[in-house]
Amino acid sequence: MSARKFQRGNIAANILVAIILIAAFILAAWFWIEKGDPSLDGAGAPPAINEPADPPSADDDAAEPELPVDEPVDEPEEPEEPPPAEPAELTDSDGNVFSYLPVGELLPSSGPGFADNTVYRPDIGFPTEDPVYLNSQVYRYGGGLGSVNGMEGGQCDARNYEYPWQDTFCEKRSRTQPMCPGGGHEGLDIRPHSCAKNVHWAVAVEDGRVIDVRRHWVTIQTADGTIYNYLHLNMGALEVTEGEDVIKGQRIGLISNDFFKSDGTRVPTTTHLHFEMYENYVAAPGEDPLFTKVNPYLTLVSAYDRKLRDE
């Protein structure tokens, strides 16, 4: 073999070795990059590539949206209701505050009284057009026995025309009255708005019919039987006649002081309306009703209250 041929063979061998070495180096480098050097415990290792997490499956509970939990909700506390306001004072057309004493509480030495708390007719009107004063015509100023209570003077004394009202049912009288031990006053005395007679009107408290007109009284009866007597009107100037139908609030006559005995003799009295009411009275549960003159005091208190309220 010639020297030239040997030289070409060496060159080829060297090239082959170089190719093998380069391939080995490349393979080692790839292995290094892919796996890293296990002897380094991660130090100097190429950064790991974060693979994207697998998308959550439909069965993954974490993928379900969280539903709101129905927790008990505290209801807001209701605000406490304020205490009921004190009732406003009732005043009449003169601006005077209305007040009244308890039923059955009469003036000293004037009678036992009868404490009947019944409001017999809760819807009646009041028997006068103007403000009035319920009090005694006998045991007060201007009355024949006013001196018993130190009330000496005339009937027009201003102290007769002021509140509070006072009951006069069962005041001492000679008349027989089943509710008044020993007899007594069978109605209530209503002093008019002023001391002037033949000025102030008495009116019907309910619809009814005038069933009697005589001497010094007018009697009205309702369809269901209740009877009202109006005494001491001006009998010569009445607005109604016997047998006439009347309606609630209709004028009957002017408040005066007409008072006559059965023989026509005039009896002196003050200017006032004496008001009576016949109604069924039951003394105790189970007893038969007695149709008689009852104490209308609280019935009139109730009616006057509504009158002042324009009800």
Protein Blocks (a to p, Z undefined) as FASTA:
>chain_A
ZZklmmmmmmmmmmmmmmmmmmmmmmmmmmmmmnopaklnopapacddddddddddfklm
klpccddddddddddddddddddddddddddfkopacddddehiacehibgbjadfbdfb
lmbccfbfbdcddddfklmghiaklmmnopacdfklmklmccddddfehiacfbdcfklg
hiaafbdcdddfblbehkbccddfbdcddfbdchjaccdddfkopacddehiafklccbd
ehiacdehiafbdcdfbdcdfkopacdddddddddddddddfbghiacddddddfklmmm
mmmmmmmnoZZ
